[in-house]
Amino acid sequence: MIYQEDVIKVENHIAGLSLEEADLLRRAMSGKMRSHHAMQRIVDNFFSSAKAKGLTDYQTKELWRQIESFAGYSFCKAHSASFALLSYQVAFLKAHYPAEFMASVLNNNGGFYSAAVYIQESKRFGLKIGLPLINESEKEYVGKGTTIRIGLKAIKNLSYNAIERIIKERKRNGKYVSLADFLVRTKLGYEET
């Protein structure tokens, strides 16, 4: 038995439970049924149904042992298939578009690990990490080719309003040529950063 659906098939075909009873037992074993009394009734039904199908006590107990031990790690087949497809797609993107993939992971706040871990993984993968540049960076991380450019949002205490203003002004009137040019054009003060 690999999937929850396999447990249902075994309970139905071998032990003789109805599909409804088999599904109730699967749900009970996965912790979705709160009633101990209802669970015991289903288990008793499993043993009496298996006996009626001609299974010996030893066979029934062994079958029950396997089903019960499986309950702790069983997984729905449909979920398995969708996770497998997602895993394949992620592996493809990481292998063929590593900079774009890792930039997307960083933009999604990575998940379990900090941004520093993903930056190190990117370097291990052979990618170059470009520091934030006022004339190059976008709001978020951008991956292209073999480089990831860190986005302006990674700069601590720089507000989203300030970032939007910097980028909008740069797109409208071109690159900043000096600090004075930057300050005059964006009209950002200390309190806005």
Backbone as CSV, one residue per row, in Angstrom:
resi,resn,N_x,N_y,N_z,CA_x,CA_y,CA_z,C_x,C_y,C_z
1,MET,0.843,-1.182,0.000,0.000,0.000,0.000,0.883,1.238,0.000
2,ILE,0.607,2.104,-0.959,1.380,3.337,-1.076,0.498,4.545,-0.779
3,TYR,-0.728,4.523,-1.274,-1.620,5.664,-1.143,-2.836,5.318,-0.287
4,GLN,-3.538,6.333,0.155,-4.779,6.130,0.903,-5.782,5.328,0.078
5,GLU,-5.782,5.553,-1.219,-6.704,4.816,-2.087,-6.405,3.316,-2.070
6,ASP,-5.132,2.957,-1.879,-4.760,1.540,-1.773,-5.365,0.920,-0.515
7,VAL,-5.379,1.672,0.571,-5.976,1.194,1.818,-7.464,0.937,1.600
8,ILE,-8.128,1.855,0.917,-9.555,1.697,0.638,-9.789,0.432,-0.182
9,LYS,-8.968,0.192,-1.198,-9.110,-1.008,-2.027,-8.924,-2.281,-1.209
10,VAL,-7.910,-2.299,-0.355,-7.659,-3.479,0.474,-8.837,-3.722,1.409
11,GLU,-9.287,-2.670,2.065,-10.408,-2.797,2.992,-11.667,-3.272,2.271
12,ASN,-11.865,-2.822,1.051,-13.046,-3.183,0.279,-12.925,-4.585,-0.329
13,HIS,-11.868,-4.846,-1.096,-11.749,-6.108,-1.831,-11.370,-7.292,-0.956
14,ILE,-10.478,-7.078,-0.009,-9.976,-8.202,0.787,-10.785,-8.383,2.070
15,ALA,-11.005,-7.264,2.786,-11.704,-7.376,4.065,-13.216,-7.331,3.924
16,GLY,-13.717,-6.863,2.780,-15.149,-6.889,2.529,-15.937,-5.697,3.021
17,LEU,-15.263,-4.629,3.439,-15.998,-3.423,3.828,-16.590,-2.757,2.585
18,SER,-17.700,-2.051,2.777,-18.226,-1.270,1.658,-17.258,-0.123,1.391
19,LEU,-17.366,0.498,0.220,-16.481,1.632,-0.089,-16.687,2.771,0.902
20,GLU,-17.936,2.956,1.315,-18.224,4.018,2.285,-17.549,3.711,3.622
21,GLU,-17.655,2.462,4.091,-17.022,2.079,5.350,-15.495,2.173,5.249
22,ALA,-14.966,1.753,4.114,-13.515,1.812,3.902,-13.021,3.257,3.938
23,ASP,-13.778,4.162,3.327,-13.381,5.569,3.341,-13.498,6.153,4.751
24,LEU,-14.528,5.766,5.492,-14.660,6.207,6.878,-13.467,5.747,7.704
25,LEU,-13.039,4.500,7.496,-11.887,3.983,8.221,-10.620,4.748,7.837
26,ARG,-10.452,5.039,6.555,-9.286,5.823,6.101,-9.272,7.188,6.773
27,ARG,-10.426,7.845,6.786,-10.492,9.165,7.416,-10.234,9.096,8.917
28,ALA,-10.765,8.068,9.533,-10.562,7.904,10.977,-9.084,7.698,11.283
29,MET,-8.400,6.924,10.467,-6.992,6.632,10.707,-6.111,7.838,10.409
30,SER,-6.563,8.738,9.552,-5.764,9.923,9.241,-6.032,11.050,10.234
31,GLY,-6.830,10.751,11.271,-7.059,11.729,12.331,-8.187,12.693,12.057
32,LYS,-8.967,12.455,11.003,-10.051,13.382,10.673,-11.358,13.037,11.392
33,MET,-11.370,11.892,12.088,-12.553,11.516,12.856,-12.204,11.670,14.328
34,ARG,-13.002,12.383,15.046,-12.696,12.681,16.446,-13.281,11.629,17.415
35,SER,-14.275,10.889,16.989,-14.988,9.985,17.887,-14.270,8.645,18.014
36,HIS,-13.809,8.352,19.231,-13.160,7.064,19.495,-14.177,5.933,19.357
37,HIS,-15.409,6.195,19.797,-16.478,5.185,19.718,-16.772,4.812,18.261
38,ALA,-16.891,5.814,17.407,-17.158,5.543,15.975,-16.004,4.771,15.350
39,MET,-14.786,5.116,15.723,-13.603,4.419,15.210,-13.635,2.947,15.614
40,GLN,-13.945,2.687,16.881,-13.976,1.301,17.357,-15.053,0.496,16.635
41,ARG,-16.190,1.115,16.364,-17.272,0.438,15.634,-16.806,0.038,14.233
42,ILE,-16.062,0.928,13.560,-15.552,0.634,12.213,-14.506,-0.483,12.267
43,VAL,-13.642,-0.442,13.274,-12.614,-1.488,13.424,-13.282,-2.842,13.667
44,ASP,-14.270,-2.869,14.547,-14.999,-4.124,14.812,-15.647,-4.637,13.530
45,ASN,-16.201,-3.726,12.753,-16.828,-4.099,11.487,-15.793,-4.671,10.520
46,PHE,-14.585,-4.083,10.522,-13.490,-4.578,9.679,-13.187,-6.037,10.003
47,PHE,-13.031,-6.343,11.304,-12.680,-7.706,11.710,-13.804,-8.698,11.413
48,SER,-15.045,-8.317,11.663,-16.159,-9.246,11.394,-16.366,-9.433,9.894
49,SER,-16.191,-8.368,9.122,-16.334,-8.462,7.664,-15.230,-9.328,7.061
50,ALA,-13.995,-9.181,7.562,-12.877,-10.002,7.068,-13.111,-11.470,7.382
51,LYS,-13.643,-11.750,8.565,-13.941,-13.135,8.948,-15.020,-13.712,8.030
52,ALA,-16.035,-12.917,7.724,-17.116,-13.352,6.831,-16.595,-13.625,5.419
53,LYS,-15.520,-12.919,5.022,-14.916,-13.136,3.694,-14.006,-14.364,3.675
54,GLY,-13.796,-14.988,4.848,-13.003,-16.204,4.900,-11.557,-16.016,5.327
55,LEU,-11.188,-14.849,5.771,-9.817,-14.632,6.242,-9.654,-15.247,7.633
56,THR,-8.497,-15.822,7.888,-8.210,-16.366,9.216,-7.942,-15.212,10.166
57,ASP,-7.954,-15.503,11.474,-7.643,-14.474,12.466,-6.242,-13.926,12.243
58,TYR,-5.298,-14.816,11.937,-3.916,-14.377,11.692,-3.850,-13.425,10.496
59,GLN,-4.524,-13.809,9.385,-4.517,-12.972,8.177,-5.158,-11.607,8.455
60,THR,-6.261,-11.626,9.181,-6.967,-10.380,9.479,-6.120,-9.474,10.371
61,LYS,-5.489,-10.054,11.396,-4.646,-9.257,12.286,-3.435,-8.689,11.544
62,GLU,-2.837,-9.502,10.657,-1.683,-9.033,9.884,-2.100,-7.914,8.917
63,LEU,-3.246,-8.096,8.264,-3.752,-7.060,7.360,-4.022,-5.779,8.142
64,TRP,-4.634,-5.917,9.313,-4.918,-4.749,10.138,-3.616,-4.072,10.581
65,ARG,-2.602,-4.852,10.951,-1.325,-4.303,11.373,-0.712,-3.454,10.254
66,GLN,-0.787,-3.971,9.014,-0.229,-3.231,7.880,-1.011,-1.948,7.612
67,ILE,-2.325,-2.045,7.683,-3.155,-0.855,7.453,-2.889,0.187,8.537
68,GLU,-2.840,-0.262,9.795,-2.634,0.646,10.914,-1.253,1.314,10.861
69,SER,-0.227,0.558,10.489,1.119,1.139,10.423,1.232,2.126,9.270
70,PHE,0.431,1.922,8.242,0.444,2.806,7.083,-0.206,4.157,7.396
71,ALA,-1.145,4.173,8.342,-1.944,5.376,8.606,-1.105,6.589,8.960
72,GLY,0.058,6.391,9.580,0.880,7.514,10.007,1.517,8.288,8.867
73,TYR,1.677,7.682,7.712,2.352,8.373,6.606,1.605,8.273,5.280
74,SER,0.365,7.871,5.319,-0.388,7.733,4.064,-0.612,9.085,3.408
75,PHE,-0.780,9.042,2.106,-0.909,10.262,1.316,-1.933,10.028,0.217
76,CYS,-2.718,11.019,-0.063,-3.724,10.930,-1.118,-3.029,10.897,-2.487
77,LYS,-3.478,9.999,-3.364,-2.845,9.825,-4.677,-2.960,11.093,-5.532
78,ALA,-4.104,11.753,-5.479,-4.285,12.988,-6.263,-3.316,14.068,-5.793
79,HIS,-3.117,14.173,-4.487,-2.151,15.143,-3.970,-0.745,14.765,-4.410
80,SER,-0.469,13.483,-4.369,0.857,13.005,-4.792,1.142,13.394,-6.234
81,ALA,0.163,13.172,-7.096,0.345,13.478,-8.519,0.554,14.974,-8.736
82,SER,-0.219,15.795,-8.042,-0.061,17.241,-8.240,1.269,17.731,-7.669
83,PHE,1.718,17.175,-6.539,3.031,17.539,-6.004,4.151,17.072,-6.922
84,ALA,3.981,15.899,-7.522,5.000,15.384,-8.449,5.127,16.314,-9.657
85,LEU,3.995,16.752,-10.194,4.009,17.669,-11.341,4.676,18.997,-10.954
86,LEU,4.310,19.523,-9.811,4.919,20.769,-9.335,6.422,20.596,-9.133
87,SER,6.836,19.487,-8.541,8.262,19.223,-8.321,9.018,19.161,-9.635
88,TYR,8.436,18.522,-10.639,9.061,18.436,-11.954,9.225,19.835,-12.556
89,GLN,8.173,20.641,-12.488,8.225,21.985,-13.060,9.273,22.845,-12.354
90,VAL,9.322,22.758,-11.031,10.297,23.528,-10.262,11.719,23.094,-10.609
91,ALA,11.938,21.781,-10.703,13.271,21.275,-11.050,13.680,21.737,-12.445
92,PHE,12.746,21.729,-13.389,13.029,22.190,-14.759,13.434,23.662,-14.750
93,LEU,12.651,24.493,-14.058,12.953,25.924,-14.017,14.289,26.201,-13.340
94,LYS,14.576,25.498,-12.251,15.840,25.720,-11.550,17.023,25.295,-12.410
95,ALA,16.854,24.204,-13.184,17.952,23.706,-14.016,18.176,24.568,-15.259
96,HIS,17.100,25.068,-15.877,17.219,25.771,-17.157,17.156,27.295,-17.058
97,TYR,16.576,27.805,-15.989,16.468,29.253,-15.780,16.820,29.573,-14.326
98,PRO,18.050,29.258,-13.904,18.386,29.383,-12.479,18.280,30.798,-11.924
99,ALA,18.713,31.796,-12.666,18.665,33.176,-12.144,17.217,33.631,-11.986
100,GLU,16.418,33.373,-12.990,15.013,33.775,-12.939,14.279,33.020,-11.827
101,PHE,14.601,31.725,-11.702,13.966,30.904,-10.677,14.326,31.402,-9.275
102,MET,15.614,31.581,-9.024,16.041,31.995,-7.688,15.552,33.415,-7.360
103,ALA,15.494,34.290,-8.362,14.947,35.634,-8.123,13.474,35.525,-7.719
104,SER,12.745,34.637,-8.348,11.331,34.443,-7.994,11.179,33.894,-6.588
105,VAL,12.043,32.948,-6.230,12.013,32.397,-4.868,12.270,33.521,-3.866
106,LEU,13.259,34.347,-4.130,13.576,35.461,-3.238,12.428,36.468,-3.163
107,ASN,11.786,36.729,-4.279,10.651,37.660,-4.287,9.463,37.116,-3.507
108,ASN,9.368,35.794,-3.423,8.290,35.157,-2.673,8.656,34.986,-1.204
109,ASN,9.701,35.634,-0.782,10.224,35.526,0.576,10.687,34.116,0.901
110,GLY,11.038,33.366,-0.119,11.740,32.107,0.019,11.029,30.949,0.650
111,GLY,10.207,31.176,1.609,9.590,30.058,2.290,10.270,29.791,3.614
112,PHE,10.860,28.631,3.740,11.411,28.176,5.012,12.703,28.888,5.399
113,TYR,13.546,29.193,4.431,14.868,29.754,4.717,14.901,31.259,4.519
114,SER,15.933,31.885,5.073,16.099,33.328,4.920,16.641,33.638,3.519
115,ALA,16.563,34.897,3.139,17.073,35.322,1.826,18.563,35.015,1.699
116,ALA,19.313,35.135,2.792,20.757,34.878,2.747,21.056,33.445,2.311
117,VAL,20.241,32.507,2.727,20.440,31.104,2.347,20.235,30.943,0.844
118,TYR,19.213,31.586,0.306,18.948,31.487,-1.133,20.015,32.217,-1.948
119,ILE,20.538,33.290,-1.409,21.641,33.989,-2.082,22.858,33.063,-2.143
120,GLN,23.169,32.389,-1.041,24.294,31.445,-1.023,24.057,30.289,-1.986
121,GLU,22.843,29.790,-2.040,22.501,28.713,-2.985,22.694,29.205,-4.421
122,SER,22.326,30.435,-4.678,22.502,31.010,-6.013,23.978,31.096,-6.376
123,LYS,24.796,31.534,-5.427,26.243,31.604,-5.676,26.813,30.212,-5.914
124,ARG,26.360,29.242,-5.131,26.811,27.860,-5.309,26.438,27.334,-6.692
125,PHE,25.351,27.834,-7.199,24.865,27.460,-8.526,25.629,28.180,-9.638
126,GLY,26.544,29.098,-9.264,27.350,29.820,-10.244,26.759,31.137,-10.693
127,LEU,25.751,31.605,-10.014,25.133,32.876,-10.383,25.869,34.032,-9.709
128,LYS,25.900,35.166,-10.406,26.470,36.385,-9.836,25.345,37.160,-9.168
129,ILE,25.646,37.734,-8.021,24.654,38.519,-7.291,25.032,39.985,-7.408
130,GLY,24.180,40.753,-8.065,24.413,42.189,-8.215,23.767,42.952,-7.071
131,LEU,24.549,43.805,-6.438,24.024,44.622,-5.343,22.984,45.602,-5.875
132,PRO,22.154,46.148,-4.994,21.159,47.125,-5.444,21.844,48.360,-6.040
133,LEU,21.382,48.776,-7.193,21.894,49.978,-7.852,20.715,50.895,-8.162
134,ILE,20.873,52.146,-7.843,19.798,53.119,-8.037,19.393,53.242,-9.511
135,ASN,20.348,53.026,-10.418,20.063,53.144,-11.847,19.747,51.812,-12.523
136,GLU,19.817,50.700,-11.811,19.602,49.378,-12.422,18.496,48.574,-11.742
137,SER,18.435,48.621,-10.438,17.528,47.751,-9.684,16.072,48.140,-9.870
138,GLU,15.256,47.114,-9.868,13.804,47.297,-9.833,13.380,47.181,-8.366
139,LYS,12.091,47.141,-8.135,11.593,47.007,-6.768,12.014,45.661,-6.179
140,GLU,11.883,44.583,-6.975,12.163,43.235,-6.485,13.417,42.676,-7.131
141,TYR,13.811,41.483,-6.729,14.940,40.792,-7.333,14.615,40.491,-8.788
142,VAL,15.615,40.619,-9.663,15.430,40.309,-11.077,16.553,39.371,-11.502
143,GLY,16.163,38.238,-12.086,17.146,37.292,-12.581,17.182,37.332,-14.091
144,LYS,18.387,37.346,-14.645,18.529,37.337,-16.100,19.878,36.726,-16.432
145,GLY,19.857,35.710,-17.276,21.098,35.057,-17.668,21.767,34.379,-16.489
146,THR,22.920,34.905,-16.099,23.655,34.316,-14.975,23.753,35.272,-13.788
147,THR,22.880,36.293,-13.763,22.950,37.311,-12.719,21.597,37.520,-12.056
148,ILE,21.654,37.732,-10.765,20.478,38.169,-10.020,20.791,39.560,-9.486
149,ARG,19.954,40.519,-9.827,20.115,41.881,-9.309,19.194,42.021,-8.093
150,ILE,19.763,42.398,-6.973,18.976,42.586,-5.760,18.091,43.814,-5.935
151,GLY,16.837,43.670,-5.559,15.875,44.756,-5.702,15.973,45.784,-4.601
152,LEU,15.415,46.948,-4.866,15.466,48.045,-3.896,14.715,47.714,-2.610
153,LYS,13.742,46.800,-2.689,12.989,46.456,-1.481,13.864,45.760,-0.438
154,ALA,15.029,45.269,-0.841,15.938,44.603,0.094,16.718,45.602,0.935
155,ILE,16.631,46.882,0.598,17.342,47.908,1.371,16.508,48.233,2.607
156,LYS,17.085,47.976,3.748,16.381,48.170,5.005,15.955,49.623,5.176
157,ASN,14.743,49.815,5.627,14.147,51.121,5.940,13.839,51.982,4.717
158,LEU,13.966,51.438,3.513,13.568,52.188,2.316,12.099,51.858,2.061
159,SER,11.239,52.871,2.129,9.796,52.635,2.023,9.388,52.298,0.589
160,TYR,8.249,51.633,0.468,7.734,51.282,-0.856,7.376,52.530,-1.661
161,ASN,6.908,53.569,-0.981,6.604,54.821,-1.685,7.872,55.415,-2.283
162,ALA,8.949,55.397,-1.518,10.230,55.917,-2.012,10.722,55.085,-3.195
163,ILE,10.598,53.781,-3.095,11.031,52.897,-4.191,10.240,53.197,-5.458
164,GLU,8.936,53.324,-5.321,8.078,53.625,-6.479,8.476,54.959,-7.113
165,ARG,8.746,55.943,-6.285,9.128,57.271,-6.786,10.472,57.205,-7.524
166,ILE,11.440,56.489,-6.963,12.776,56.352,-7.578,12.655,55.713,-8.960
167,ILE,11.909,54.623,-9.036,11.796,53.883,-10.299,11.001,54.677,-11.330
168,LYS,9.909,55.272,-10.897,9.067,56.042,-11.821,9.842,57.216,-12.416
169,GLU,10.580,57.936,-11.587,11.371,59.085,-12.054,12.487,58.624,-12.999
170,ARG,13.123,57.516,-12.689,14.198,56.983,-13.534,13.660,56.584,-14.909
171,LYS,12.481,55.990,-14.943,11.885,55.584,-16.225,11.441,56.803,-17.042
172,ARG,10.953,57.804,-16.355,10.449,58.998,-17.037,11.579,59.860,-17.597
173,ASN,12.656,60.087,-16.828,13.687,61.056,-17.207,15.097,60.483,-17.313
174,GLY,15.230,59.177,-17.296,16.542,58.559,-17.479,17.302,58.356,-16.188
175,LYS,18.511,57.829,-16.346,19.345,57.480,-15.192,19.746,58.725,-14.413
176,TYR,19.986,58.484,-13.117,20.472,59.553,-12.241,21.968,59.720,-12.501
177,VAL,22.426,60.981,-12.585,23.838,61.227,-12.908,24.674,61.606,-11.688
178,SER,24.000,61.952,-10.588,24.734,62.315,-9.372,23.773,62.228,-8.194
179,LEU,24.323,62.333,-7.000,23.493,62.331,-5.801,22.562,63.548,-5.800
180,ALA,23.095,64.683,-6.204,22.271,65.906,-6.255,21.126,65.729,-7.253
181,ASP,21.426,65.170,-8.421,20.396,64.897,-9.435,19.316,63.987,-8.849
182,PHE,19.749,62.964,-8.153,18.821,62.010,-7.530,17.902,62.718,-6.535
183,LEU,18.482,63.530,-5.646,17.699,64.200,-4.608,16.732,65.235,-5.180
184,VAL,17.183,65.961,-6.197,16.322,66.983,-6.811,15.154,66.315,-7.538
185,ARG,15.451,65.285,-8.300,14.409,64.637,-9.112,13.408,63.821,-8.292
186,THR,13.853,63.138,-7.260,12.931,62.289,-6.481,12.280,63.047,-5.352
187,LYS,12.905,64.165,-4.919,12.405,64.962,-3.811,12.209,64.119,-2.543
188,LEU,13.103,63.154,-2.370,13.045,62.316,-1.181,13.810,62.967,-0.058
189,GLY,13.208,62.990,1.092,13.891,63.502,2.279,14.252,62.341,3.188
190,TYR,14.993,62.646,4.212,15.455,61.615,5.144,14.287,60.819,5.720
191,GLU,13.194,61.509,6.040,12.055,60.854,6.695,11.304,59.886,5.767
192,GLU,11.532,59.995,4.455,10.824,59.123,3.516,11.589,57.850,3.175
193,THR,12.769,57.717,3.685,13.561,56.521,3.358,13.487,55.501,4.403
